[in-house]
Amino acid sequence: MIPTLDTPQFRLIPPNLDCYELYKAFYTDANASEMYGGPIGIEQVWTRLKADIGSWYLLGYGVWIIQQKSDDNLIGTCGFWKGKDWPKELTWWVMPEGRGKGVATEASKAAIFHAYNKFKWSSVETYMNDDNIAARSLVEKLGGNKVNRKEFPDGLSRDIYQFPKSA
């Protein structure tokens, strides 16, 4: 069973087919999805949603959908991703109207806490492209420390950050 996480402002809920419109709005918007490989077509949007749902069943972890408690609106994702031959990472995306309001910070803290305390992971890490300044700022705000730099399957090198257990 996929857990639901609660924070003061948000519920992190399992992804499901009802999240398609959120994924479509994000991934077909060039500005919103620029750092996530977008924009992409609706067939690829469908594939991303199915992959996020399937990750929980294949790997035992994945991303949650960020739902505002105040109005039940779905505003993004946060959780863990692992591509084939890629390292596991904390990841998130938030719709433009939710950015700059602490959404990713609050959701990431809950996901990190869950990974260390419920999944019992010994390490929670993330990485991003060098030009993703917003992601790097969030990682540093959460106390992430650069622990490595490595080349990834796509040929790009990225810094790897590890989060403290108290993030």
C-alpha positions in Angstrom: 0.0 0.0 0.0 1.3 3.4 -0.9 1.4 5.7 2.1 -0.1 9.2 2.2 2.0 11.9 4.0 0.6 14.9 5.7 2.3 18.2 6.2 0.8 21.4 7.7 -0.4 22.6 4.3 -0.4 19.6 2.0 -1.2 16.0 1.6 1.2 13.9 -0.4 -1.1 11.3 -2.1 -0.4 8.3 -4.3 -0.5 9.1 -8.1 -3.5 7.8 -9.9 -5.2 8.1 -13.3 -7.1 11.2 -12.0 -3.8 13.1 -12.0 -3.6 13.1 -15.8 -4.8 16.7 -16.2 -2.2 17.9 -13.7 0.6 16.1 -15.6 -0.8 17.3 -19.0 -0.9 20.9 -17.7 2.7 20.7 -16.4 4.4 18.7 -19.2 2.8 20.5 -22.2 3.7 23.9 -20.8 7.1 24.8 -22.1 7.9 27.2 -19.3 6.7 25.0 -16.5 8.4 21.8 -17.7 11.6 23.3 -19.1 13.9 21.7 -16.5 12.0 18.4 -16.8 12.5 17.6 -20.5 9.3 19.4 -21.6 7.3 20.3 -23.4 6.3 16.8 -24.4 3.3 15.5 -26.3 0.2 14.0 -24.6 1.3 10.4 -25.3 4.6 11.0 -23.4 2.6 12.7 -20.6 0.5 9.6 -20.3 3.7 7.5 -20.3 5.2 9.6 -17.5 2.1 9.3 -15.3 2.0 5.5 -15.9 5.7 5.3 -15.0 5.1 7.3 -11.7 2.3 5.0 -10.8 4.2 1.9 -11.7 7.4 2.9 -9.8 5.6 2.2 -6.5 4.8 -1.3 -7.6 8.2 -2.1 -9.2 10.5 -0.4 -6.7 8.5 0.2 -3.6 8.8 3.9 -3.8 8.0 6.8 -6.2 6.6 10.3 -6.3 3.5 11.5 -4.5 1.1 14.1 -5.8 1.1 17.3 -3.8 -2.5 18.2 -2.9 -3.3 21.5 -1.1 -5.4 20.8 2.1 -7.1 24.2 1.7 -8.9 23.4 -1.5 -7.8 19.8 -2.6 -6.1 21.3 -5.7 -3.3 19.2 -7.1 -0.2 21.3 -7.6 2.8 19.1 -8.3 4.8 16.0 -7.4 7.5 15.2 -4.9 9.2 11.9 -4.0 11.7 9.5 -5.4 12.6 8.6 -9.0 15.1 6.1 -10.5 15.6 5.7 -14.2 17.2 2.6 -15.7 20.9 2.8 -14.7 20.4 6.1 -13.0 20.8 6.7 -9.2 17.8 7.1 -7.0 16.9 10.7 -6.3 14.6 13.0 -4.5 12.7 14.9 -7.2 9.8 17.4 -7.4 8.0 19.7 -9.7 5.4 22.3 -8.9 3.0 24.2 -11.2 4.0 27.8 -11.8 1.2 29.2 -9.7 2.6 27.3 -6.7 6.2 28.2 -7.0 8.0 30.5 -4.5 5.5 29.6 -1.8 7.4 26.9 0.0 5.5 24.0 -1.6 8.6 22.0 -2.7 10.3 22.7 0.6 7.5 21.5 2.7 6.8 18.4 0.5 10.6 17.6 0.3 11.0 17.7 4.0 8.2 15.2 4.4 9.6 12.9 1.7 13.1 13.0 3.2 11.8 12.3 6.7 9.7 9.3 5.3 12.7 7.9 3.4 15.0 7.9 6.5 12.4 6.9 9.1 9.9 4.6 7.2 11.9 3.3 4.3 14.9 3.1 6.6 17.3 4.4 3.8 20.8 5.1 4.9 21.1 8.0 2.4 18.7 10.4 0.5 20.3 12.1 -2.5 19.4 14.3 -5.4 21.1 15.8 -8.4 20.2 18.3 -11.1 21.5 19.8 -14.3 24.1 22.5 -13.7 21.8 25.3 -15.0 18.9 24.4 -12.7 19.6 27.2 -10.2 16.1 26.9 -8.5 16.6 23.2 -7.7 20.1 23.8 -6.4 18.8 26.6 -4.2 16.1 24.4 -2.7 18.6 21.6 -2.1 20.9 23.9 -0.3 18.0 25.3 1.7 17.2 21.8 2.8 20.7 21.3 4.0 21.9 19.2 1.1 25.7 18.7 0.9 27.6 18.0 -2.3 29.1 14.6 -2.0 30.1 13.7 -5.5 30.1 14.6 -9.2 29.5 11.9 -11.7 28.7 11.3 -15.4 25.2 10.1 -16.0 23.8 7.8 -18.8 22.8 10.8 -20.9 26.5 11.9 -21.0 26.1 14.9 -18.7 27.9 15.3 -15.4 26.0 16.4 -12.4 26.7 17.2 -8.7 25.1 14.7 -6.3 23.8 16.1 -3.0 23.0 14.2 0.2 20.4 15.3 2.7 20.9 15.2 6.4 18.4 13.1 8.4 17.0 16.3 9.9 16.2 18.1 6.7 
